[in-house]
Amino acid sequence: MKQRMVCALVLSLVSCWANAVEGDPQPSVMWEYFHERLLNNAEFVFDEKVQVSVPPFAEDARQVPVEVDARALTGRVEKIMLWAELNPIPQVLNVYPSAELEKFLAVRIRVEQATPIRAAFLMDDGIWHVGSARIEAAGGGCTAPSVVRAQEGWEDHLGEILGARFNTGDNSRLRLSVSHPMDNGLVDSIPEFYLDQAELRDLSGAVLARLEIFSAISENPTITLGIKGQPETQLWLRDNNGNEFTAHIP
């Protein structure tokens, strides 16, 4: 019986490694699954021009910084996707940028265990350019109790937005922080309650970027976007309960 179990385990491992894709900088048996589920089996390339930066170890698995810099890519970006492959809720963020955005973003996420982090840029040639990194973690970031909910009067600050713009030569970066618990439904007796949509607009109302947000993002989420020039902007957000929040960012 024990020998049969060992053989079954070996066969299972061989099968998993057989599914790893050649050339993957972070070999993962889950790549084909996400290639089909998120990228619709479209043409892709693992591209070193898409730089994904994470700390070597998640000291706080509830607040893991991820930075994506793809400014070396040429062409127009149609869509950006960010996900953590081994999270129970893998998707982090989808961005639909205008030509006014740089190919740069940063965000803090939750991680449940050590996992590859992927950022994929769909370019105007129809090809996904994928960058990868791996974060080591002790685990539990997705199922840990909420810190926000433990703070007295947190409801009074729901939706408060802090925004700042930092000049980077001729361009700028917008750092946006929103007070919200971002409940993911994985903690007992606390239903999903998270920001799920956002738009960054200029003062005329034109959309500079549209974001689809998932509950893998950390509590009190912080998002940084690179923007061309130094325009004044407005941020609009909505959560899955229909609450809407806005702020002007000079």
C-alpha positions as CSV (number, residue, x, y, z in Angstrom):
1,M,0.0,0.0,0.0
2,K,2.8,2.4,1.0
3,Q,4.7,1.6,-2.3
4,R,1.6,2.3,-4.4
5,M,1.1,5.7,-2.6
6,V,4.7,6.7,-3.2
7,C,4.3,5.7,-6.9
8,A,1.1,7.8,-7.2
9,L,2.9,10.8,-5.6
10,V,5.8,10.5,-8.0
11,L,3.5,10.2,-11.0
12,S,1.6,13.3,-9.8
13,L,4.8,15.3,-9.4
14,V,6.0,14.2,-12.8
15,S,2.7,15.3,-14.3
16,C,2.9,18.7,-12.5
17,W,6.4,19.4,-13.7
18,A,5.4,18.3,-17.2
19,N,2.9,21.2,-17.2
20,A,5.6,23.8,-16.4
21,V,6.3,26.0,-19.4
22,E,9.8,26.2,-20.9
23,G,11.3,29.6,-20.5
24,D,9.2,30.6,-17.5
25,P,11.5,32.7,-15.2
26,Q,9.4,31.5,-12.2
27,P,8.5,27.9,-13.1
28,S,5.0,27.2,-12.0
29,V,2.6,24.4,-12.7
30,M,-0.2,27.0,-12.5
31,W,0.9,29.0,-15.5
32,E,-1.1,27.1,-18.1
33,Y,-4.2,27.5,-16.0
34,F,-3.9,31.3,-15.8
35,H,-2.8,31.6,-19.4
36,E,-6.2,30.0,-20.3
37,R,-8.3,31.6,-17.5
38,L,-7.0,35.2,-17.6
39,L,-5.2,35.6,-20.9
40,N,-7.7,33.5,-23.0
41,N,-4.8,31.4,-24.4
42,A,-3.6,34.4,-26.3
43,E,0.0,34.8,-27.6
44,F,2.4,35.8,-24.9
45,V,6.1,36.2,-24.2
46,F,8.0,36.2,-20.9
47,D,9.6,39.6,-21.2
48,E,12.5,41.0,-19.1
49,K,11.3,44.5,-20.0
50,V,8.4,44.0,-17.6
51,Q,10.2,44.3,-14.2
52,V,8.2,43.0,-11.2
53,S,9.8,44.0,-7.9
54,V,8.9,42.4,-4.5
55,P,10.8,42.0,-1.2
56,P,12.6,38.6,-0.8
57,F,10.3,37.7,2.1
58,A,6.9,39.0,3.2
59,E,7.5,40.2,6.7
60,D,3.8,41.2,6.9
61,A,1.9,38.9,4.5
62,R,-1.1,41.3,4.8
63,Q,0.9,44.2,3.3
64,V,3.3,43.1,0.6
65,P,4.6,45.8,-1.8
66,V,4.7,45.0,-5.5
67,E,6.1,47.4,-8.1
68,V,5.8,46.9,-11.8
69,D,7.9,48.9,-14.2
70,A,7.5,48.3,-18.0
71,R,8.6,51.6,-19.3
72,A,11.2,49.8,-21.5
73,L,8.3,48.4,-23.6
74,T,7.4,50.3,-26.8
75,G,3.9,50.6,-28.2
76,R,0.5,51.3,-26.7
77,V,-0.8,49.3,-23.7
78,E,-4.3,48.0,-24.0
79,K,-4.6,46.3,-20.6
80,I,-2.5,45.4,-17.6
81,M,-3.2,42.4,-15.3
82,L,-1.6,41.6,-12.0
83,W,-2.1,38.4,-10.1
84,A,-0.5,36.1,-7.4
85,E,-0.7,32.6,-8.7
86,L,-1.1,30.6,-5.4
87,N,-3.4,33.0,-3.6
88,P,-6.9,31.8,-2.8
89,I,-8.0,35.0,-4.6
90,P,-5.3,35.3,-7.2
91,Q,-6.4,38.4,-9.2
92,V,-5.1,41.7,-7.8
93,L,-5.7,44.5,-10.4
94,N,-6.7,45.1,-14.0
95,V,-5.8,48.4,-15.5
96,Y,-7.1,49.9,-18.8
97,P,-4.8,52.8,-19.3
98,S,-5.0,55.8,-21.7
99,A,-2.0,57.1,-23.6
100,E,-1.5,59.5,-20.7
101,L,-0.3,56.9,-18.3
102,E,3.3,55.6,-18.0
103,K,3.9,51.8,-17.9
104,F,4.4,51.9,-14.2
105,L,2.3,51.0,-11.1
106,A,2.8,49.9,-7.5
107,V,0.4,48.4,-5.0
108,R,0.3,46.5,-1.7
109,I,-1.3,43.0,-1.7
110,R,-2.1,40.1,0.6
111,V,-0.3,36.8,0.1
112,E,-1.4,33.5,1.6
113,Q,1.8,31.6,0.9
114,A,5.0,31.8,-1.2
115,T,3.9,32.4,-4.7
116,P,4.9,33.7,-8.2
117,I,3.6,37.2,-8.9
118,R,2.8,38.0,-12.5
119,A,2.3,41.3,-14.4
120,A,1.0,41.0,-18.0
121,F,0.8,43.9,-20.4
122,L,-1.4,43.5,-23.5
123,M,0.3,45.6,-26.2
124,D,-1.3,47.0,-29.4
125,D,0.3,44.1,-31.4
126,G,-2.0,41.7,-29.5
127,I,0.8,40.0,-27.6
128,W,0.9,39.7,-23.8
129,H,4.3,40.7,-22.3
130,V,4.6,39.0,-19.0
131,G,7.0,39.8,-16.1
132,S,7.4,37.6,-13.0
133,A,8.8,37.6,-9.5
134,R,8.5,35.3,-6.5
135,I,7.7,36.3,-3.0
136,E,8.5,34.0,0.0
137,A,6.0,34.1,2.8
138,A,5.2,32.4,6.1
139,G,1.6,32.6,5.0
140,G,-1.8,33.6,6.2
141,G,-2.1,37.0,4.8
142,C,-5.4,36.4,3.1
143,T,-7.1,34.8,6.1
144,A,-5.7,36.9,8.9
145,P,-8.3,38.9,10.9
146,S,-8.8,42.5,9.8
147,V,-6.7,45.2,11.5
148,V,-9.0,48.0,10.2
149,R,-12.1,46.5,11.9
150,A,-10.2,46.3,15.2
151,Q,-9.9,50.1,15.2
152,E,-12.7,51.9,17.0
153,G,-14.7,54.2,14.7
154,W,-13.3,52.8,11.4
155,E,-16.7,53.3,9.8
156,D,-16.4,57.1,10.2
157,H,-13.3,57.1,8.0
158,L,-14.6,54.7,5.3
159,G,-13.7,56.0,1.8
160,E,-11.4,58.8,3.0
161,I,-8.9,59.3,0.2
162,L,-5.3,60.7,0.6
163,G,-3.6,61.5,-2.7
164,A,-0.3,63.1,-3.6
165,R,1.6,63.8,-6.8
166,F,5.4,63.5,-7.0
167,N,7.2,65.0,-9.9
168,T,9.6,62.7,-11.8
169,G,11.3,64.9,-14.3
170,D,8.7,65.9,-16.9
171,N,6.2,63.3,-15.6
172,S,4.7,62.5,-12.2
173,R,3.5,59.7,-9.9
174,L,0.2,59.6,-8.2
175,R,0.1,57.8,-4.8
176,L,-3.5,57.1,-3.7
177,S,-4.5,55.7,-0.4
178,V,-8.1,54.8,0.6
179,S,-9.5,53.9,4.0
180,H,-11.4,50.7,3.4
181,P,-11.2,47.2,5.1
182,M,-11.1,45.3,1.7
183,D,-12.8,42.3,3.3
184,N,-12.3,39.2,1.0
185,G,-14.9,36.9,2.5
186,L,-12.3,34.4,3.8
187,V,-12.5,35.4,7.5
188,D,-15.4,33.8,9.4
189,S,-18.6,35.8,9.7
190,I,-17.3,38.7,7.6
191,P,-18.8,39.0,4.1
192,E,-17.0,40.4,1.1
193,F,-16.7,44.2,1.3
194,Y,-14.1,45.7,-0.9
195,L,-13.4,48.4,-3.5
196,D,-14.0,46.9,-7.0
197,Q,-13.9,49.8,-9.5
198,A,-11.9,53.0,-9.9
199,E,-11.4,55.7,-12.5
200,L,-8.6,58.3,-12.6
201,R,-9.9,61.3,-14.5
202,D,-8.5,64.7,-15.6
203,L,-10.3,67.9,-14.6
204,S,-12.4,67.8,-17.8
205,G,-13.7,64.3,-16.8
206,A,-11.7,62.4,-19.4
207,V,-10.7,59.0,-18.1
208,L,-7.0,58.5,-17.8
209,A,-7.2,55.0,-16.4
210,R,-10.0,52.6,-15.5
211,L,-9.2,50.0,-12.8
212,E,-10.8,46.7,-11.8
213,I,-9.9,46.0,-8.2
214,F,-10.0,42.7,-6.4
215,S,-10.0,41.8,-2.7
216,A,-6.4,40.4,-2.9
217,I,-5.3,44.1,-2.4
218,S,-4.4,45.0,1.2
219,E,-6.6,46.8,3.7
220,N,-6.5,50.5,3.3
221,P,-5.2,50.1,-0.2
222,T,-2.4,52.1,-1.6
223,I,-2.0,52.4,-5.4
224,T,0.7,54.3,-7.3
225,L,0.4,55.2,-11.0
226,G,2.8,56.8,-13.3
227,I,1.3,59.6,-15.4
228,K,2.7,61.7,-18.2
229,G,3.1,65.4,-17.4
230,Q,1.8,66.9,-14.1
231,P,-2.0,67.3,-14.6
232,E,-4.5,67.8,-11.8
233,T,-6.7,64.7,-11.5
234,Q,-9.8,63.3,-9.9
235,L,-10.3,59.9,-8.4
236,W,-13.6,58.1,-8.4
237,L,-14.1,54.8,-6.5
238,R,-16.9,52.4,-5.9
239,D,-17.1,49.3,-3.6
240,N,-19.2,46.2,-4.1
241,N,-21.9,47.6,-1.8
242,G,-22.4,50.5,-4.1
243,N,-20.7,53.1,-2.0
244,E,-19.0,55.8,-4.1
245,F,-16.1,58.0,-3.2
246,T,-14.3,60.9,-5.0
247,A,-11.3,63.1,-4.4
248,H,-9.5,65.9,-6.2
249,I,-5.7,65.4,-6.5
250,P,-3.9,68.6,-7.4
